[in-house]
């Protein structure tokens, strides 16, 4: 392996968590490569909220400033492209990219995020992250007191309804099939005047991502200002699984309190390994991961 292709740490994923980890490591003079394909999950989101000093900025504004600051650290390099393969080596790990380049490092950090497994509804993707939203903490305040829907069922739907009920009293759950709430949950939903509609959704009518109507399979049109969605997800990268990392029952990469995965030398941070999905949490876990990786390198080389 050529010296210029060898690093102390390779970070796969260069959004908030990856950049935060890179800054932590760069400040400790670790030779770091950040590999990023430039496809963050919040690419359509018009504004990011609930992150001190950056409230209301676009996700792109925040990540651009972050990357500019990380680039000031001479030991941190960036590679624009997709990491497609990883393997264990005698001295650490190798990462191969879609263009065929191979890079080597003693440690790996996966900050690769997740991909929402959203329903195949016409117009859905055009609204996702704009008026079709996933998090009351990130976007709920902007739609307070507005007519709001929730596309979810069972425990997921009930959980979101309980949070959003504090933001608006005009709330409807769309289960897209038979409602799967317990007796107790159903009673609480009724007590809070939360409607339940079981009819399938055929289409979402919108203007530039802002919902106008949900068209149901029976032809009924429902008007909403915002709609929450709670869906399953999949990992954005399959490299952690291919390297043997274990996952939680919900599909996150399993980590300990030091951000270590179940494979020695591999760490994870951000949305791929934590259900608390926010910019603030991604930055925190990335910062922690960088420090923990540096500590492990220090202990091994001191």
Secondary structure as UniProt FT lines:
FT   HELIX           3..5
FT   STRAND          6..12
FT   HELIX           16..26
FT   TURN            27..29
FT   STRAND          32..36
FT   TURN            41..44
FT   TURN            52..53
FT   TURN            55..56
FT   HELIX           59..70
FT   TURN            71..72
FT   TURN            74..75
FT   STRAND          76..80
FT   STRAND          83..88
FT   STRAND          93..97
FT   TURN            98..99
FT   STRAND          102..110
FT   STRAND          114..116
FT   HELIX           124..127
FT   TURN            129..131
FT   STRAND          132..133
FT   HELIX           136..139
FT   HELIX           140..143
FT   TURN            144..145
FT   STRAND          148..151
FT   HELIX           154..164
FT   TURN            165..167
FT   STRAND          171..174
FT   HELIX           183..191
FT   TURN            192..193
FT   STRAND          195..197
FT   STRAND          201..207
FT   TURN            208..209
FT   STRAND          210..216
FT   TURN            217..218
FT   STRAND          221..222
FT   STRAND          226..229
FT   STRAND          233..235
FT   HELIX           239..242
FT   TURN            243..244
FT   TURN            249..250
FT   TURN            257..258
FT   TURN            264..265
FT   STRAND          266..268
FT   HELIX           270..273
FT   HELIX           279..301
//
